[in-house]
Amino acid sequence: MEKKPIKIVTIGGGSSYTPELMEGFINRYKELPIREFWLVDVEDGREKLEIVGAMAQRMWDASGYDVKVHLTLDRREALKDADFVTTQFRVGLLDARIKDERIPFSHGMLGQETNGAGGMFKAFRTIPVILDIVEDMKELCPNAWLINFTNPSGMVTEAVIKHGGWKKCIGLCNVPVGAMMGEPKLIDKKEDELIFQFAGLNHFHWHKVFDKQGNDVTAEIIKNMYDRKEDDGTPANIHNIKFLREQLEQMNIIPCGYHRYYYLQDEMLKHGLEEFNGEGTRGQQVKKTEAELFELYKDPNLNYKPEQLTKRGGTHYSDAACECINAIYNDKKIPMVVSTQNNGAIPDLAPDSIVEVTSYITGKGAMPVAWGKLDSAEKGWIQVMKAMEECVIKAAITGDYGLALQAFLLNPQVKGGAIAKTVLDEMLVAHAKYLPQFVEKIAELKEQGVESKDPVVMDLMVNGH
């Protein structure tokens, strides 16, 4: 039987990751008969959209497959009758990320894209936009799947499913992919010789590993993380210092790379402050990498994904999105690590919470694999983190300043007391353009003369976004 051709829409199509997305779909074209591809962006991203869109079309032309790449700034035009919608947008572009990092660092606390104050503000900017996209989808493509890899992916996915009422949504992250690619080398195995099981939240999960005979090999991997030099799959954007060995041996589960910000908070903060005071924060570094990538993308002869893209911390994101769409479309029933509704997979959290767990991806979406109850330490961490996420999501939707402050005080990366309020207030003013839900509070703060004293942020406020 001939397969139904599909229409895919990517919101945030001007992203530097788009060539990886194109490569993934080209490699799967025989299983995924794409009829048309739409790349959507906003006016501020027009130039990048045109550059990467032209390159995307060159990639399809070189593939020999007859697929037309459409570019538009009109989201509604693109969404009409879509089968799959992928989201990879950044509200406020990289300048917003730099503010998210530099303002907390200027007060001696972690500045990071998805953790701490910066991660919460990324959610404040993103969640209202994703809910607007959902409303358009309800009208224009009511049967489409939404595959989200906009960070913070877990919170954005929870907003879509719990608050937007859009059940056909799966959140993705590249962090588990990196672990599954890196760790087998530590015990001289290939990826397909091991079975991985993950459970937790986005950027806050743990996993264990088994061989094909069902033997737990987690302890052996943990031992070799300290005894051998092979790369363990830690993302490029995370400073790779060793976890406390005795802690991991006691847990006998492997934390994700982002747990360093919690388990090794002082060491990670020290490294982040060194970058802040030296070469610049990760966002500033990525801005340079991205500028180089777009110069490459302008080359009219470039029709393949360049190797330099792997320097971006999110490499493998896009390929995971392609595989997820492939699995849904073809009901492949393959295991992937995704953000989806808990439904009892982690009994320590509510059934309607969004968790990041190993799931089988089928024609009906993600079917999570039960992990069972967490031990006391992990349970304590995950319950605090989920409470913080829930406060962030509700504050993003309602603009409730008190709830935003509660989220700040709950977040382990934010110093308590008056300093938390100071950072919250400075960030609200710095991101005013993208926070309409907080408009009254921001006006009040501006009247009080609240502003960041960080010179890079001040320059962005004058000359950037």
FENJOBEL-V803989 format. One record per residue. N is the residue number from 1. RES is the residue in three letters. SS is DSSP state (@ for helix, = for strand, . for the rest). Layout:
n->N res->RES ss->SS
n->N res->RES ss->SS
This chain:
n->1 res->MET ss->.
n->2 res->GLU ss->.
n->3 res->LYS ss->.
n->4 res->LYS ss->.
n->5 res->PRO ss->.
n->6 res->ILE ss->=
n->7 res->LYS ss->=
n->8 res->ILE ss->=
n->9 res->VAL ss->=
n->10 res->THR ss->=
n->11 res->ILE ss->=
n->12 res->GLY ss->.
n->13 res->GLY ss->.
n->14 res->GLY ss->.
n->15 res->SER ss->.
n->16 res->SER ss->.
n->17 res->TYR ss->.
n->18 res->THR ss->@
n->19 res->PRO ss->@
n->20 res->GLU ss->@
n->21 res->LEU ss->@
n->22 res->MET ss->@
n->23 res->GLU ss->@
n->24 res->GLY ss->@
n->25 res->PHE ss->@
n->26 res->ILE ss->@
n->27 res->ASN ss->@
n->28 res->ARG ss->.
n->29 res->TYR ss->.
n->30 res->LYS ss->.
n->31 res->GLU ss->.
n->32 res->LEU ss->.
n->33 res->PRO ss->.
n->34 res->ILE ss->=
n->35 res->ARG ss->=
n->36 res->GLU ss->=
n->37 res->PHE ss->=
n->38 res->TRP ss->=
n->39 res->LEU ss->=
n->40 res->VAL ss->=
n->41 res->ASP ss->.
n->42 res->VAL ss->.
n->43 res->GLU ss->@
n->44 res->ASP ss->@
n->45 res->GLY ss->@
n->46 res->ARG ss->@
n->47 res->GLU ss->@
n->48 res->LYS ss->@
n->49 res->LEU ss->@
n->50 res->GLU ss->@
n->51 res->ILE ss->@
n->52 res->VAL ss->@
n->53 res->GLY ss->@
n->54 res->ALA ss->@
n->55 res->MET ss->@
n->56 res->ALA ss->@
n->57 res->GLN ss->@
n->58 res->ARG ss->@
n->59 res->MET ss->@
n->60 res->TRP ss->@
n->61 res->ASP ss->@
n->62 res->ALA ss->@
n->63 res->SER ss->@
n->64 res->GLY ss->.
n->65 res->TYR ss->.
n->66 res->ASP ss->.
n->67 res->VAL ss->.
n->68 res->LYS ss->=
n->69 res->VAL ss->=
n->70 res->HIS ss->=
n->71 res->LEU ss->=
n->72 res->THR ss->=
n->73 res->LEU ss->.
n->74 res->ASP ss->.
n->75 res->ARG ss->@
n->76 res->ARG ss->@
n->77 res->GLU ss->@
n->78 res->ALA ss->@
n->79 res->LEU ss->@
n->80 res->LYS ss->.
n->81 res->ASP ss->.
n->82 res->ALA ss->.
n->83 res->ASP ss->.
n->84 res->PHE ss->=
n->85 res->VAL ss->=
n->86 res->THR ss->=
n->87 res->THR ss->=
n->88 res->GLN ss->.
n->89 res->PHE ss->.
n->90 res->ARG ss->.
n->91 res->VAL ss->.
n->92 res->GLY ss->.
n->93 res->LEU ss->@
n->94 res->LEU ss->@
n->95 res->ASP ss->@
n->96 res->ALA ss->@
n->97 res->ARG ss->@
n->98 res->ILE ss->@
n->99 res->LYS ss->@
n->100 res->ASP ss->@
n->101 res->GLU ss->@
n->102 res->ARG ss->@
n->103 res->ILE ss->@
n->104 res->PRO ss->@
n->105 res->PHE ss->@
n->106 res->SER ss->@
n->107 res->HIS ss->.
n->108 res->GLY ss->.
n->109 res->MET ss->.
n->110 res->LEU ss->.
n->111 res->GLY ss->.
n->112 res->GLN ss->.
n->113 res->GLU ss->.
n->114 res->THR ss->.
n->115 res->ASN ss->.
n->116 res->GLY ss->@
n->117 res->ALA ss->@
n->118 res->GLY ss->@
n->119 res->GLY ss->@
n->120 res->MET ss->@
n->121 res->PHE ss->@
n->122 res->LYS ss->@
n->123 res->ALA ss->@
n->124 res->PHE ss->@
n->125 res->ARG ss->@
n->126 res->THR ss->@
n->127 res->ILE ss->@
n->128 res->PRO ss->@
n->129 res->VAL ss->@
n->130 res->ILE ss->@
n->131 res->LEU ss->@
n->132 res->ASP ss->@
n->133 res->ILE ss->@
n->134 res->VAL ss->@
n->135 res->GLU ss->@
n->136 res->ASP ss->@
n->137 res->MET ss->@
n->138 res->LYS ss->@
n->139 res->GLU ss->@
n->140 res->LEU ss->@
n->141 res->CYS ss->.
n->142 res->PRO ss->.
n->143 res->ASN ss->.
n->144 res->ALA ss->.
n->145 res->TRP ss->=
n->146 res->LEU ss->=
n->147 res->ILE ss->=
n->148 res->ASN ss->=
n->149 res->PHE ss->.
n->150 res->THR ss->.
n->151 res->ASN ss->.
n->152 res->PRO ss->.
n->153 res->SER ss->@
n->154 res->GLY ss->@
n->155 res->MET ss->@
n->156 res->VAL ss->@
n->157 res->THR ss->@
n->158 res->GLU ss->@
n->159 res->ALA ss->@
n->160 res->VAL ss->@
n->161 res->ILE ss->@
n->162 res->LYS ss->@
n->163 res->HIS ss->@
n->164 res->GLY ss->.
n->165 res->GLY ss->.
n->166 res->TRP ss->.
n->167 res->LYS ss->.
n->168 res->LYS ss->.
n->169 res->CYS ss->=
n->170 res->ILE ss->=
n->171 res->GLY ss->=
n->172 res->LEU ss->.
n->173 res->CYS ss->.
n->174 res->ASN ss->.
n->175 res->VAL ss->@
n->176 res->PRO ss->@
n->177 res->VAL ss->@
n->178 res->GLY ss->@
n->179 res->ALA ss->@
n->180 res->MET ss->@
n->181 res->MET ss->@
n->182 res->GLY ss->@
n->183 res->GLU ss->@
n->184 res->PRO ss->@
n->185 res->LYS ss->@
n->186 res->LEU ss->@
n->187 res->ILE ss->@
n->188 res->ASP ss->.
n->189 res->LYS ss->.
n->190 res->LYS ss->.
n->191 res->GLU ss->@
n->192 res->ASP ss->@
n->193 res->GLU ss->@
n->194 res->LEU ss->=
n->195 res->ILE ss->=
n->196 res->PHE ss->=
n->197 res->GLN ss->=
n->198 res->PHE ss->=
n->199 res->ALA ss->=
n->200 res->GLY ss->=
n->201 res->LEU ss->=
n->202 res->ASN ss->.
n->203 res->HIS ss->.
n->204 res->PHE ss->=
n->205 res->HIS ss->=
n->206 res->TRP ss->=
n->207 res->HIS ss->=
n->208 res->LYS ss->=
n->209 res->VAL ss->=
n->210 res->PHE ss->=
n->211 res->ASP ss->=
n->212 res->LYS ss->.
n->213 res->GLN ss->.
n->214 res->GLY ss->.
n->215 res->ASN ss->.
n->216 res->ASP ss->=
n->217 res->VAL ss->.
n->218 res->THR ss->@
n->219 res->ALA ss->@
n->220 res->GLU ss->@
n->221 res->ILE ss->@
n->222 res->ILE ss->@
n->223 res->LYS ss->@
n->224 res->ASN ss->@
n->225 res->MET ss->@
n->226 res->TYR ss->@
n->227 res->ASP ss->@
n->228 res->ARG ss->.
n->229 res->LYS ss->.
n->230 res->GLU ss->.
n->231 res->ASP ss->.
n->232 res->ASP ss->.
n->233 res->GLY ss->.
n->234 res->THR ss->.
n->235 res->PRO ss->.
n->236 res->ALA ss->.
n->237 res->ASN ss->.
n->238 res->ILE ss->.
n->239 res->HIS ss->.
n->240 res->ASN ss->.
n->241 res->ILE ss->.
n->242 res->LYS ss->.
n->243 res->PHE ss->.
n->244 res->LEU ss->.
n->245 res->ARG ss->@
n->246 res->GLU ss->@
n->247 res->GLN ss->@
n->248 res->LEU ss->@
n->249 res->GLU ss->@
n->250 res->GLN ss->@
n->251 res->MET ss->@
n->252 res->ASN ss->.
n->253 res->ILE ss->.
n->254 res->ILE ss->=
n->255 res->PRO ss->=
n->256 res->CYS ss->.
n->257 res->GLY ss->@
n->258 res->TYR ss->@
n->259 res->HIS ss->@
n->260 res->ARG ss->@
n->261 res->TYR ss->@
n->262 res->TYR ss->@
n->263 res->TYR ss->@
n->264 res->LEU ss->.
n->265 res->GLN ss->@
n->266 res->ASP ss->@
n->267 res->GLU ss->@
n->268 res->MET ss->@
n->269 res->LEU ss->@
n->270 res->LYS ss->@
n->271 res->HIS ss->@
n->272 res->GLY ss->@
n->273 res->LEU ss->@
n->274 res->GLU ss->@
n->275 res->GLU ss->@
n->276 res->PHE ss->@
n->277 res->ASN ss->@
n->278 res->GLY ss->.
n->279 res->GLU ss->.
n->280 res->GLY ss->.
n->281 res->THR ss->.
n->282 res->ARG ss->@
n->283 res->GLY ss->@
n->284 res->GLN ss->@
n->285 res->GLN ss->@
n->286 res->VAL ss->@
n->287 res->LYS ss->@
n->288 res->LYS ss->@
n->289 res->THR ss->@
n->290 res->GLU ss->@
n->291 res->ALA ss->@
n->292 res->GLU ss->@
n->293 res->LEU ss->@
n->294 res->PHE ss->@
n->295 res->GLU ss->@
n->296 res->LEU ss->@
n->297 res->TYR ss->@
n->298 res->LYS ss->.
n->299 res->ASP ss->.
n->300 res->PRO ss->.
n->301 res->ASN ss->.
n->302 res->LEU ss->.
n->303 res->ASN ss->.
n->304 res->TYR ss->.
n->305 res->LYS ss->.
n->306 res->PRO ss->.
n->307 res->GLU ss->@
n->308 res->GLN ss->@
n->309 res->LEU ss->@
n->310 res->THR ss->@
n->311 res->LYS ss->@
n->312 res->ARG ss->.
n->313 res->GLY ss->.
n->314 res->GLY ss->.
n->315 res->THR ss->.
n->316 res->HIS ss->.
n->317 res->TYR ss->@
n->318 res->SER ss->@
n->319 res->ASP ss->@
n->320 res->ALA ss->@
n->321 res->ALA ss->@
n->322 res->CYS ss->@
n->323 res->GLU ss->@
n->324 res->CYS ss->@
n->325 res->ILE ss->@
n->326 res->ASN ss->@
n->327 res->ALA ss->@
n->328 res->ILE ss->@
n->329 res->TYR ss->@
n->330 res->ASN ss->.
n->331 res->ASP ss->.
n->332 res->LYS ss->.
n->333 res->LYS ss->.
n->334 res->ILE ss->=
n->335 res->PRO ss->=
n->336 res->MET ss->=
n->337 res->VAL ss->=
n->338 res->VAL ss->=
n->339 res->SER ss->=
n->340 res->THR ss->=
n->341 res->GLN ss->=
n->342 res->ASN ss->.
n->343 res->ASN ss->.
n->344 res->GLY ss->.
n->345 res->ALA ss->.
n->346 res->ILE ss->.
n->347 res->PRO ss->.
n->348 res->ASP ss->.
n->349 res->LEU ss->.
n->350 res->ALA ss->.
n->351 res->PRO ss->.
n->352 res->ASP ss->.
n->353 res->SER ss->.
n->354 res->ILE ss->=
n->355 res->VAL ss->=
n->356 res->GLU ss->=
n->357 res->VAL ss->=
n->358 res->THR ss->=
n->359 res->SER ss->=
n->360 res->TYR ss->=
n->361 res->ILE ss->=
n->362 res->THR ss->=
n->363 res->GLY ss->.
n->364 res->LYS ss->.
n->365 res->GLY ss->=
n->366 res->ALA ss->=
n->367 res->MET ss->=
n->368 res->PRO ss->=
n->369 res->VAL ss->.
n->370 res->ALA ss->.
n->371 res->TRP ss->.
n->372 res->GLY ss->.
n->373 res->LYS ss->.
n->374 res->LEU ss->.
n->375 res->ASP ss->.
n->376 res->SER ss->@
n->377 res->ALA ss->@
n->378 res->GLU ss->@
n->379 res->LYS ss->@
n->380 res->GLY ss->@
n->381 res->TRP ss->@
n->382 res->ILE ss->@
n->383 res->GLN ss->@
n->384 res->VAL ss->@
n->385 res->MET ss->@
n->386 res->LYS ss->@
n->387 res->ALA ss->@
n->388 res->MET ss->@
n->389 res->GLU ss->@
n->390 res->GLU ss->@
n->391 res->CYS ss->@
n->392 res->VAL ss->@
n->393 res->ILE ss->@
n->394 res->LYS ss->@
n->395 res->ALA ss->@
n->396 res->ALA ss->@
n->397 res->ILE ss->@
n->398 res->THR ss->@
n->399 res->GLY ss->.
n->400 res->ASP ss->.
n->401 res->TYR ss->@
n->402 res->GLY ss->@
n->403 res->LEU ss->@
n->404 res->ALA ss->@
n->405 res->LEU ss->@
n->406 res->GLN ss->@
n->407 res->ALA ss->@
n->408 res->PHE ss->@
n->409 res->LEU ss->@
n->410 res->LEU ss->@
n->411 res->ASN ss->.
n->412 res->PRO ss->.
n->413 res->GLN ss->.
n->414 res->VAL ss->.
n->415 res->LYS ss->.
n->416 res->GLY ss->.
n->417 res->GLY ss->.
n->418 res->ALA ss->@
n->419 res->ILE ss->@
n->420 res->ALA ss->@
n->421 res->LYS ss->@
n->422 res->THR ss->@
n->423 res->VAL ss->@
n->424 res->LEU ss->@
n->425 res->ASP ss->@
n->426 res->GLU ss->@
n->427 res->MET ss->@
n->428 res->LEU ss->@
n->429 res->VAL ss->@
n->430 res->ALA ss->@
n->431 res->HIS ss->.
n->432 res->ALA ss->@
n->433 res->LYS ss->@
n->434 res->TYR ss->@
n->435 res->LEU ss->.
n->436 res->PRO ss->@
n->437 res->GLN ss->@
n->438 res->PHE ss->@
n->439 res->VAL ss->@
n->440 res->GLU ss->@
n->441 res->LYS ss->@
n->442 res->ILE ss->@
n->443 res->ALA ss->@
n->444 res->GLU ss->@
n->445 res->LEU ss->@
n->446 res->LYS ss->@
n->447 res->GLU ss->@
n->448 res->GLN ss->.
n->449 res->GLY ss->.
n->450 res->VAL ss->.
n->451 res->GLU ss->.
n->452 res->SER ss->.
n->453 res->LYS ss->.
n->454 res->ASP ss->.
n->455 res->PRO ss->@
n->456 res->VAL ss->@
n->457 res->VAL ss->@
n->458 res->MET ss->@
n->459 res->ASP ss->@
n->460 res->LEU ss->@
n->461 res->MET ss->@
n->462 res->VAL ss->@
n->463 res->ASN ss->@
n->464 res->GLY ss->.
n->465 res->HIS ss->.
